[in-house]
């Protein structure tokens, strides 16, 4: 289990991590999402003690990283930045790591087999492809059979086979009761891999919930409505407590346009599709289209991070800020 | 996916034994230093430069004396044969030790290995200490071998004009001292590498301190205070131990000088360790 409490990292000119608190539970894959520069890598570096926090703390199974007696036996980390000497062989890289933890050299060979680098184990790591480099990083992370895994953008630069391999590996590790925290800016990857999500933007927590919950919360289950009588319907929906706004991609997109329909399109939130149909029927408004929109994680993510980018560090103010700040209260649980 | 295949795919679960100790750190640092080519190249250059230049300078000088063209050098060689032998080859070979000392730490930063190292050993002072111990032992052994080989090669070559033996007063101490000087010099360079963290910058600083600064400081010798500054300068002070006798006006004895050099190096290592702990890696 990883516990991050009120973690802040201030560099000379910017705040990379801003009073961040969250918990990563064992037995599931936790996705760590955020746009580039959101502070994901810095947070991970703070957790493993490479950077020193300005305030707050990060603990692993209740201990700071530096207090772990043989840390690689508790925590395996694959950081985004490379950490292998280009002139050293893969085997020697893993060997010195194993020796530093008092692990037998046989463990190195096991890991080389596991990640499929046995054949090139004695070659200089400088000649490795990006994918081979990632495999070596995974081997280093798994070397000490750790209970906690931290993987920073592990699928970067991997071919589809490699992506699938990492994905299955993470799920497998989680199913064995290990704690898995994996960062990514690829929402779709997280949607199929992660059970739980921690979303950050500008170093602040935007959401910490199950993947389904983040998706559901995100776009608020909108409904796409096409009607020639948009004004009356909008009034009815507003009276019902929902909101109807002209869809931004109105006539330009897919369904209906090929039929030459130029009726306005509304995006309705707060009122379910069935109720919109009833309202339209009672007022004798003609509907050309009534489509519930399934939110994707990508939508949810963009919505969450757009809030953080738009409103920055404001703590009071427009509605978007409240939405962004709201999940923070439930962060520690 | 069954539990059994999972277990075998991920390797056998490890028993959670006690934590690793400093001995494991030493072993890991030894693996690091012996598994990169730069170590071999710099050490090969060190040995070839030291022994080759000792032989070359000795031969050229003896030849010049015998053909009657170098009365002045003759005086220096015959009055100070040990200084001549240990000062030529090792004087240049020491630069390879400086380079290796710097690179031992700076390549960790340039390649990013420092992250892997600190993940494995988050007690950063242990990383620095283990690295320093392994490096010092390696350089001490090679340094002593090179110093003794230099001495014997030089002794044979200068035989026509000067006689030197290990049994003469101070000679054995000077030869052993040359190896000690190289060891501490390597640590001095390693400390500067840790402070500066960039290979080129750190190497430039060390070479300035070793080759240029002593010459500049010797200009101060005409002043009383200047002579003290010069004598207490780490490289100058450290060099006294490689001489078999105390020169006229030399302010520190061989061992005092070596102690000053060790003190400077320890101070630099302490500052390096403090900054290593404080900085973000």
HADDOCK unambig.tbl for C-alpha pairs under 7 A between the chains (distance, minus, plus):
assign (segid A and resid 48 and name CA) (segid B and resid 119 and name CA) 6.82 0.50 0.50
assign (segid A and resid 50 and name CA) (segid B and resid 280 and name CA) 5.85 0.50 0.50
assign (segid A and resid 50 and name CA) (segid B and resid 281 and name CA) 5.26 0.50 0.50
assign (segid A and resid 51 and name CA) (segid B and resid 280 and name CA) 4.44 0.50 0.50
assign (segid A and resid 51 and name CA) (segid B and resid 281 and name CA) 6.27 0.50 0.50
assign (segid A and resid 52 and name CA) (segid B and resid 280 and name CA) 6.26 0.50 0.50
assign (segid A and resid 66 and name CA) (segid B and resid 122 and name CA) 5.03 0.50 0.50
assign (segid A and resid 66 and name CA) (segid B and resid 123 and name CA) 6.25 0.50 0.50
assign (segid A and resid 69 and name CA) (segid B and resid 19 and name CA) 4.73 0.50 0.50
assign (segid A and resid 69 and name CA) (segid B and resid 20 and name CA) 6.93 0.50 0.50
assign (segid A and resid 70 and name CA) (segid B and resid 19 and name CA) 4.89 0.50 0.50
assign (segid A and resid 70 and name CA) (segid B and resid 20 and name CA) 5.81 0.50 0.50
assign (segid A and resid 71 and name CA) (segid B and resid 120 and name CA) 6.10 0.50 0.50
assign (segid A and resid 72 and name CA) (segid B and resid 120 and name CA) 5.80 0.50 0.50
assign (segid A and resid 82 and name CA) (segid B and resid 112 and name CA) 5.92 0.50 0.50
assign (segid A and resid 83 and name CA) (segid B and resid 111 and name CA) 6.35 0.50 0.50
assign (segid A and resid 83 and name CA) (segid B and resid 112 and name CA) 4.12 0.50 0.50
assign (segid A and resid 83 and name CA) (segid B and resid 113 and name CA) 4.33 0.50 0.50
assign (segid A and resid 83 and name CA) (segid B and resid 115 and name CA) 5.93 0.50 0.50
assign (segid A and resid 83 and name CA) (segid B and resid 116 and name CA) 5.76 0.50 0.50
assign (segid A and resid 84 and name CA) (segid B and resid 111 and name CA) 6.22 0.50 0.50
assign (segid A and resid 84 and name CA) (segid B and resid 112 and name CA) 6.21 0.50 0.50
assign (segid A and resid 84 and name CA) (segid B and resid 113 and name CA) 5.12 0.50 0.50
assign (segid A and resid 85 and name CA) (segid B and resid 111 and name CA) 5.14 0.50 0.50
assign (segid A and resid 85 and name CA) (segid B and resid 113 and name CA) 6.02 0.50 0.50
assign (segid A and resid 86 and name CA) (segid B and resid 111 and name CA) 7.00 0.50 0.50
assign (segid A and resid 87 and name CA) (segid B and resid 36 and name CA) 5.80 0.50 0.50
assign (segid A and resid 87 and name CA) (segid B and resid 37 and name CA) 6.98 0.50 0.50
assign (segid A and resid 88 and name CA) (segid B and resid 35 and name CA) 5.87 0.50 0.50
assign (segid A and resid 88 and name CA) (segid B and resid 36 and name CA) 5.49 0.50 0.50
assign (segid A and resid 92 and name CA) (segid B and resid 35 and name CA) 6.61 0.50 0.50
assign (segid A and resid 96 and name CA) (segid B and resid 28 and name CA) 4.34 0.50 0.50
assign (segid A and resid 96 and name CA) (segid B and resid 31 and name CA) 5.70 0.50 0.50
assign (segid A and resid 96 and name CA) (segid B and resid 32 and name CA) 6.39 0.50 0.50
assign (segid A and resid 97 and name CA) (segid B and resid 28 and name CA) 6.75 0.50 0.50
assign (segid A and resid 97 and name CA) (segid B and resid 120 and name CA) 6.41 0.50 0.50
assign (segid A and resid 99 and name CA) (segid B and resid 24 and name CA) 5.64 0.50 0.50
assign (segid A and resid 99 and name CA) (segid B and resid 27 and name CA) 6.37 0.50 0.50
assign (segid A and resid 99 and name CA) (segid B and resid 28 and name CA) 5.21 0.50 0.50
assign (segid A and resid 100 and name CA) (segid B and resid 20 and name CA) 6.69 0.50 0.50
assign (segid A and resid 100 and name CA) (segid B and resid 24 and name CA) 4.95 0.50 0.50
assign (segid A and resid 100 and name CA) (segid B and resid 25 and name CA) 4.94 0.50 0.50
assign (segid A and resid 100 and name CA) (segid B and resid 28 and name CA) 5.26 0.50 0.50
assign (segid A and resid 100 and name CA) (segid B and resid 120 and name CA) 6.55 0.50 0.50
assign (segid A and resid 101 and name CA) (segid B and resid 20 and name CA) 5.09 0.50 0.50
assign (segid A and resid 101 and name CA) (segid B and resid 24 and name CA) 6.80 0.50 0.50
assign (segid A and resid 102 and name CA) (segid B and resid 20 and name CA) 5.22 0.50 0.50
assign (segid A and resid 102 and name CA) (segid B and resid 24 and name CA) 5.92 0.50 0.50
assign (segid A and resid 110 and name CA) (segid B and resid 11 and name CA) 6.12 0.50 0.50
assign (segid A and resid 114 and name CA) (segid B and resid 9 and name CA) 6.43 0.50 0.50
assign (segid A and resid 114 and name CA) (segid B and resid 10 and name CA) 6.60 0.50 0.50
assign (segid A and resid 145 and name CA) (segid B and resid 13 and name CA) 6.28 0.50 0.50
assign (segid A and resid 145 and name CA) (segid B and resid 14 and name CA) 6.27 0.50 0.50
